[in-house]
């Protein structure tokens, strides 16, 4: 299979699941190329990115005068008016047209023929994919996640984008049911759980008895305010509990102030963003992984957080909530513990169970790893994606001439 990934940013620290699936596809012998509008977080070390051997193309953003000229020439040369959307900012419309033209130039330099175009997140940025799909006579598929479908108001472009795809992928049954209720598009929806590299996230090292860990973007939907309030309660019974928070984000100042107001400065450590090796070390040391996700006032929520999967793969039992698709991963009282959102007392009680009950901890630890191996590894993710790609190829219109990719594909 020869696949183009058309992405907003690559690599992005909070989107390691995209890097994982590209890496796994390449490891299986498939050809993958990536065209990204932005370069993402290249300063953070990712083992997969460092060894990723795929063609990478990044969009060029010209100055305003050059952008206007390029916009007119690209729009004229390719007649790609379908990319434009009335509810998208002018700057984004102009960029989408430019990036479509640049992507065609990138693809024409490849030495293999394209089979499928795939993107992630139903934002305005993948709007060129439908045009590129028609241009090359190949199917277009897209994976939806969380903020792109949950955060209100959802733009009209979302319906347009998902209607234009040959198949839509989403990461949970919860998401699929939500989209069927929220939107009217008739594109088939496949559920493909995001997965993690179970070989990378694995350990038999003993955990620190009093260590609790969160790995997350510092955003209200992660429920870290509830986590801090729960740790303050836990500290009354386990005064030397250690709570490590890995990640960065817009809520840092608010959370740091909350730590001070709760008087738990000696218990809480903010570690910011870390390397892969440091992340694995944090998981190894954790007795309990804590992520009490919530739905915000604007409707934002997680899908199924990848950090929960990484923790479970590392045999670290988790405490989370019944929000969105999380119960599809965490089986309450089987491989972890779930509470209602925004309930620090119940969250604290669950954390104390995992810190103090060794027999229960061992059972949860074993079953957590089993759940990942059975349903949430990157290999099962790629199996599902390949099934979607093949189904999209069967569904894609056959009356269009396929345009071969290569320097001779479009003669003068």
Secondary structure per residue as TSV (DSSP state, phi and psi in degrees):
chain	resnum	aa	ss	phi	psi
A	1	X	-	360.0	134.9
A	2	X	E	-113.3	113.6
A	3	X	E	-125.3	134.2
A	4	X	E	-97.7	128.9
A	5	X	E	-98.9	118.9
A	6	X	E	-106.3	112.5
A	7	X	E	-129.6	154.0
A	8	X	E	-70.4	-48.4
A	9	X	E	-139.8	147.5
A	10	X	S	-160.2	130.3
A	11	X	S	-81.6	154.2
A	12	X	-	-122.8	133.6
A	13	X	G	-58.2	-39.0
A	14	X	G	-86.4	5.1
A	15	X	G	-127.1	46.9
A	16	X	H	-65.0	-21.5
A	17	X	H	-62.7	-30.3
A	18	X	H	-71.1	-47.3
A	19	X	H	-58.3	-41.5
A	20	X	H	-60.8	-44.8
A	21	X	H	-72.0	-36.0
A	22	X	H	-63.9	-45.3
A	23	X	H	-60.1	-43.5
A	24	X	H	-68.7	-39.4
A	25	X	H	-60.3	-44.9
A	26	X	H	-63.8	-40.3
A	27	X	H	-63.2	-27.7
A	28	X	T	-83.8	-2.3
A	29	X	T	99.4	6.0
A	30	X	-	-83.2	149.6
A	31	X	E	-86.0	128.7
A	32	X	E	-131.7	136.3
A	33	X	E	-125.6	148.7
A	34	X	E	-123.2	125.7
A	35	X	E	-115.0	119.7
A	36	X	E	-124.8	145.8
A	37	X	E	-77.9	-34.4
A	38	X	E	-128.9	158.8
A	39	X	-	-85.3	-5.1
A	40	X	-	65.7	-145.9
A	41	X	-	-107.2	78.6
A	42	X	T	-78.9	-14.2
A	43	X	T	-76.7	-20.9
A	44	X	S	-87.4	132.1
A	45	X	-	-74.4	123.0
A	46	X	-	-122.9	120.9
A	47	X	H	-57.1	-41.0
A	48	X	H	-65.0	-41.0
A	49	X	H	-69.6	-38.6
A	50	X	H	-62.1	-29.7
A	51	X	T	-108.4	7.8
A	52	X	-	-75.2	120.4
A	53	X	-	-111.3	76.9
A	54	X	S	-136.2	153.1
A	55	X	E	-63.4	130.6
A	56	X	E	-120.6	128.0
A	57	X	E	-123.2	136.1
A	58	X	E	-121.4	140.2
A	59	X	-	-66.2	145.5
A	60	X	-	-100.8	128.8
A	61	X	-	-107.0	104.4
A	62	X	-	-76.7	169.8
A	63	X	-	-67.4	165.3
A	64	X	H	-53.7	-42.6
A	65	X	H	-65.8	-43.3
A	66	X	H	-66.9	-34.7
A	67	X	H	-64.8	-42.8
A	68	X	H	-62.5	-43.8
A	69	X	H	-65.8	-44.8
A	70	X	H	-66.3	-35.8
A	71	X	H	-60.7	-48.3
A	72	X	H	-64.4	-44.2
A	73	X	H	-67.7	-39.3
A	74	X	H	-68.4	-44.2
A	75	X	H	-61.6	-39.2
A	76	X	H	-70.6	-44.1
A	77	X	H	-67.6	-37.0
A	78	X	H	-109.1	-7.7
A	79	X	-	49.5	44.7
A	80	X	-	-95.2	48.0
A	81	X	G	-64.6	-24.6
A	82	X	G	-64.3	-17.7
A	83	X	G	-69.0	-30.4
A	84	X	-	-70.7	145.1
A	85	X	-	-139.0	134.7
A	86	X	T	-70.3	-21.7
A	87	X	T	-101.8	19.5
A	88	X	S	-112.7	139.5
A	89	X	-	-55.6	148.0
A	90	X	H	-54.2	-42.6
A	91	X	H	-58.5	-40.9
A	92	X	H	-70.5	-39.8
A	93	X	H	-59.6	-45.6
A	94	X	H	-61.7	-46.9
A	95	X	H	-60.3	-43.3
A	96	X	H	-60.4	-38.9
A	97	X	H	-67.0	-45.6
A	98	X	H	-60.6	-43.4
A	99	X	H	-71.2	-28.8
A	100	X	H	-63.4	-45.5
A	101	X	H	-63.5	-42.1
A	102	X	H	-66.0	-35.8
A	103	X	H	-65.8	-38.7
A	104	X	H	-61.5	-43.0
A	105	X	H	-61.3	-41.1
A	106	X	H	-62.7	-46.6
A	107	X	H	-66.0	-35.4
A	108	X	H	-68.2	-13.6
A	109	X	T	-92.6	-4.4
A	110	X	-	-76.1	156.5
A	111	X	S	-106.4	21.2
A	112	X	S	-136.7	159.0
A	113	X	-	-89.8	136.1
A	114	X	-	-73.5	138.6
A	115	X	-	-108.6	-28.3
A	116	X	E	-161.5	148.3
A	117	X	E	-113.7	129.8
A	118	X	E	-128.7	144.6
A	119	X	E	-138.8	171.1
A	120	X	E	-129.7	139.8
A	121	X	S	78.6	123.9
A	122	X	S	-85.6	64.4
A	123	X	S	-103.0	178.8
A	124	X	G	-65.9	-18.5
A	125	X	G	-69.7	-31.1
A	126	X	G	-81.3	5.7
A	127	X	G	-54.7	-32.8
A	128	X	H	-64.7	-16.8
A	129	X	H	-62.6	-36.0
A	130	X	H	-63.4	-43.3
A	131	X	H	-64.0	-45.1
A	132	X	H	-61.9	-36.4
A	133	X	H	-60.2	-46.3
A	134	X	H	-67.6	-40.7
A	135	X	H	-59.7	-40.9
A	136	X	H	-99.6	-3.6
A	137	X	T	66.4	37.8
A	138	X	-	-129.0	159.1
A	139	X	E	-74.5	158.1
A	140	X	E	-122.1	126.4
A	141	X	E	-124.8	155.7
A	142	X	E	-146.1	142.0
A	143	X	E	-102.8	127.4
A	144	X	E	-98.4	154.2
A	145	X	-	-127.2	-82.7
A	146	X	S	-145.1	-77.9
A	147	X	H	-60.1	-26.5
A	148	X	H	-70.9	-19.9
A	149	X	H	-118.5	-20.1
A	150	X	H	-95.7	-37.1
A	151	X	S	-70.7	120.5
A	152	X	S	-92.9	149.5
A	153	X	S	-79.8	139.1
A	154	X	-	-83.9	131.6
A	155	X	-	-72.5	158.8
A	156	X	H	-61.5	-27.5
A	157	X	H	-60.5	-26.0
A	158	X	H	-63.5	-47.4
A	159	X	H	-60.9	-44.3
A	160	X	H	-60.7	-45.3
A	161	X	H	-64.3	-48.3
A	162	X	H	-70.4	-29.0
A	163	X	H	-69.7	-30.1
A	164	X	H	-80.1	-15.7
A	165	X	S	-76.7	153.2
A	166	X	S	-77.7	-34.2
A	167	X	E	-149.2	146.9
A	168	X	E	-108.8	134.4
A	169	X	E	-107.4	141.4
A	170	X	E	-138.8	164.7
A	171	X	S	-96.2	2.6
A	172	X	-	-158.4	157.2
A	173	X	H	-62.8	-36.0
A	174	X	H	-56.1	-47.8
A	175	X	H	-61.7	-42.5
A	176	X	H	-61.1	-45.7
A	177	X	H	-65.4	-38.2
A	178	X	H	-62.3	-45.9
A	179	X	H	-65.7	-37.4
A	180	X	H	-63.7	-33.2
A	181	X	H	-81.2	-35.4
A	182	X	H	-85.9	-33.1
A	183	X	-	-116.7	170.3
A	184	X	-	-114.9	-2.8
A	185	X	-	-61.7	151.4
A	186	X	-	-106.5	6.5
A	187	X	-	-60.6	134.9
A	188	X	-	-57.9	141.4
A	189	X	E	-114.9	122.4
A	190	X	E	-106.4	136.7
A	191	X	E	-92.8	118.6
A	192	X	-	-130.2	106.7
A	193	X	-	-62.8	136.5
A	194	X	-	-62.5	151.6
A	195	X	-	-135.6	169.6
A	196	X	B	-123.4	162.3
A	197	X	-	-79.3	102.3
A	198	X	T	-67.4	-22.0
A	199	X	T	-75.1	-32.2
A	200	X	T	-79.1	-43.0
A	201	X	S	-98.2	81.6
A	202	X	-	-153.6	143.6
A	203	X	-	-162.4	154.6
A	204	X	-	-121.2	8.8
A	205	X	S	-69.1	145.1
A	206	X	-	-69.2	143.9
A	207	X	-	-84.1	159.5
A	208	X	-	-74.4	130.8
A	209	X	T	-59.0	-30.2
A	210	X	T	-114.5	14.4
A	211	X	E	-92.5	126.7
A	212	X	E	-117.2	141.0
A	213	X	E	-131.3	140.8
A	214	X	E	-126.5	134.2
A	215	X	E	-123.5	114.0
A	216	X	S	-169.8	157.2
A	217	X	-	-68.7	138.5
A	218	X	S	-80.1	87.1
A	219	X	-	-138.4	145.8
A	220	X	G	-53.5	-32.6
A	221	X	G	-66.7	-16.5
A	222	X	G	-78.4	-13.9
A	223	X	-	72.1	26.2
A	224	X	H	-70.9	-25.9
A	225	X	H	-60.0	-44.7
A	226	X	H	-61.7	-40.6
A	227	X	H	-60.0	-43.5
A	228	X	H	-64.3	-41.9
A	229	X	H	-63.3	-36.5
A	230	X	H	-67.8	-41.3
A	231	X	H	-63.1	-35.9
A	232	X	H	-61.8	-37.2
A	233	X	H	-70.4	-44.2
A	234	X	H	-58.9	-39.3
A	235	X	H	-64.6	-20.7
A	236	X	H	-67.9	-29.9
A	237	X	H	-100.6	-32.6
A	238	X	S	-123.7	83.0
A	239	X	T	-59.1	-28.4
A	240	X	T	-99.0	23.8
A	241	X	-	-60.7	140.1
A	242	X	E	-114.0	124.7
A	243	X	E	-118.3	112.4
A	244	X	E	-102.0	134.2
A	245	X	E	-120.1	115.1
A	246	X	E	-101.7	127.4
A	247	X	-	137.9	167.4
A	248	X	-	-134.4	168.9
A	249	X	-	157.8	179.1
A	250	X	T	-69.2	-13.9
A	251	X	T	-94.2	6.2
A	252	X	H	-57.0	-51.7
A	253	X	H	-59.7	-43.8
A	254	X	H	-60.7	-43.5
A	255	X	H	-69.2	-40.1
A	256	X	H	-62.3	-40.2
A	257	X	H	-65.4	-36.0
A	258	X	H	-67.1	-37.5
A	259	X	H	-57.3	-45.4
A	260	X	H	-64.8	-44.6
A	261	X	H	-66.3	-29.1
A	262	X	H	-83.7	-11.8
A	263	X	T	71.1	34.2
A	264	X	-	-117.3	31.4
A	265	X	T	-59.2	-32.8
A	266	X	T	-75.4	-15.9
A	267	X	T	-98.3	-24.5
A	268	X	E	-110.9	133.6
A	269	X	E	-128.4	122.6
A	270	X	E	-90.4	123.5
A	271	X	E	-104.7	-2.1
A	272	X	E	60.1	-157.6
A	273	X	S	-81.6	146.6
A	274	X	-	-132.7	165.2
A	275	X	-	-74.7	168.9
A	276	X	H	-57.4	-44.6
A	277	X	H	-63.9	-41.5
A	278	X	H	-66.6	-36.7
A	279	X	H	-63.3	-46.6
A	280	X	H	-61.2	-39.8
A	281	X	H	-63.3	-38.0
A	282	X	H	-66.1	-42.5
A	283	X	H	-62.3	-41.4
A	284	X	H	-59.1	-37.7
A	285	X	H	-81.6	-15.5
A	286	X	-	-80.2	131.5
A	287	X	S	-83.9	-29.8
A	288	X	E	-144.2	138.3
A	289	X	E	-107.1	130.7
A	290	X	E	-121.7	122.7
A	291	X	-	-151.9	82.8
A	292	X	-	-85.9	73.0
A	293	X	-	-61.5	153.1
A	294	X	-	-136.3	170.0
A	295	X	-	-101.8	124.5
A	296	X	-	-80.0	172.8
A	297	X	T	-61.5	-30.1
A	298	X	T	-84.1	0.3
A	299	X	-	94.1	-4.2
A	300	X	-	-64.9	141.2
A	301	X	-	-160.7	164.6
A	302	X	-	-78.5	161.0
A	303	X	S	-84.2	-91.1
A	304	X	S	-132.4	105.6
A	305	X	-	-57.8	131.0
A	306	X	H	-64.4	-31.8
A	307	X	H	-63.0	-30.0
A	308	X	H	-63.5	-41.6
A	309	X	H	-64.5	-42.4
A	310	X	H	-62.5	-42.6
A	311	X	H	-61.2	-47.1
A	312	X	H	-65.9	-36.0
A	313	X	H	-62.8	-31.7
A	314	X	T	-84.7	9.2
A	315	X	T	66.6	27.6
A	316	X	-	-100.5	110.6
A	317	X	-	-60.8	146.9
A	318	X	E	-115.2	152.6
A	319	X	E	-118.5	120.4
A	320	X	E	-142.9	-157.6
A	321	X	E	-127.9	174.4
A	322	X	S	-84.3	14.4
A	323	X	-	-67.7	138.0
A	324	X	T	48.7	-129.1
A	325	X	T	-90.4	7.1
A	326	X	H	-57.6	-39.2
A	327	X	H	-64.6	-12.2
A	328	X	H	-73.9	-22.5
A	329	X	H	-98.8	-50.4
A	330	X	-	-97.6	114.6
A	331	X	-	-90.3	110.0
A	332	X	B	-57.2	130.4
A	333	X	T	69.6	6.9
A	334	X	T	-112.3	-55.4
A	335	X	T	-128.3	9.9
A	336	X	E	175.8	-175.2
A	337	X	E	-128.1	136.5
A	338	X	E	-120.6	143.1
A	339	X	E	-127.1	171.6
A	340	X	-	-68.5	151.4
A	341	X	T	-64.0	152.6
A	342	X	T	58.9	41.8
A	343	X	-	-127.1	83.7
A	344	X	H	-63.4	-31.6
A	345	X	H	-65.4	-47.6
A	346	X	H	-66.3	-36.3
A	347	X	H	-64.1	-45.0
A	348	X	H	-62.0	-42.6
A	349	X	H	-58.9	-40.9
A	350	X	H	-67.8	-41.7
A	351	X	H	-62.1	-44.0
A	352	X	H	-61.9	-36.8
A	353	X	H	-58.5	-45.0
A	354	X	H	-73.4	-28.0
A	355	X	H	-77.9	-27.0
A	356	X	H	-112.8	-17.4
A	357	X	-	-108.3	97.7
A	358	X	H	-65.7	-43.2
A	359	X	H	-64.0	-44.4
A	360	X	H	-65.5	-40.5
A	361	X	H	-58.6	-44.2
A	362	X	H	-63.6	-40.9
A	363	X	H	-63.6	-48.1
A	364	X	H	-61.4	-40.9
A	365	X	H	-59.2	-48.5
A	366	X	H	-63.7	-45.9
A	367	X	H	-70.7	-30.0
A	368	X	H	-62.1	-46.8
A	369	X	H	-62.0	-41.6
A	370	X	H	-61.1	-40.2
A	371	X	H	-62.5	-40.2
A	372	X	H	-65.7	-46.7
A	373	X	H	-62.1	-35.7
A	374	X	H	-79.2	-37.5
A	375	X	H	-133.1	-17.4
A	376	X	S	-130.4	30.4
A	377	X	B	-88.3	159.7
A	378	X	H	-64.4	-24.6
A	379	X	H	-69.3	-40.9
A	380	X	H	-68.0	-33.2
A	381	X	H	-61.3	-47.0
A	382	X	H	-68.5	-37.1
A	383	X	H	-55.6	-46.2
A	384	X	H	-65.2	-41.2
A	385	X	H	-63.1	-44.0
A	386	X	H	-63.2	-37.0
A	387	X	H	-62.5	-41.5
A	388	X	H	-64.7	-44.8
A	389	X	H	-59.1	-44.4
A	390	X	H	-65.9	-41.0
A	391	X	H	-63.8	-38.2
A	392	X	H	-66.1	-37.5
A	393	X	H	-65.3	-35.6
A	394	X	H	-70.7	-31.4
A	395	X	H	-85.1	-27.7
A	396	X	S	-60.2	140.7
A	397	X	-	-54.2	137.2
A	398	X	S	-102.6	-3.9
A	399	X	S	-87.6	2.2
A	400	X	S	-93.7	138.1
A	401	X	-	-69.6	130.2
A	402	X	-	-76.3	129.6
A	403	X	-	-93.2	116.1
A	404	X	-	-67.2	147.0
A	405	X	-	-95.1	137.7
A	406	X	S	150.7	165.7
A	407	X	T	-63.6	-21.8
A	408	X	T	-99.8	8.5
A	409	X	S	-70.0	-30.6
A	410	X	S	-125.0	84.4
A	411	X	-	-63.4	151.3
A	412	X	-	-60.0	360.0
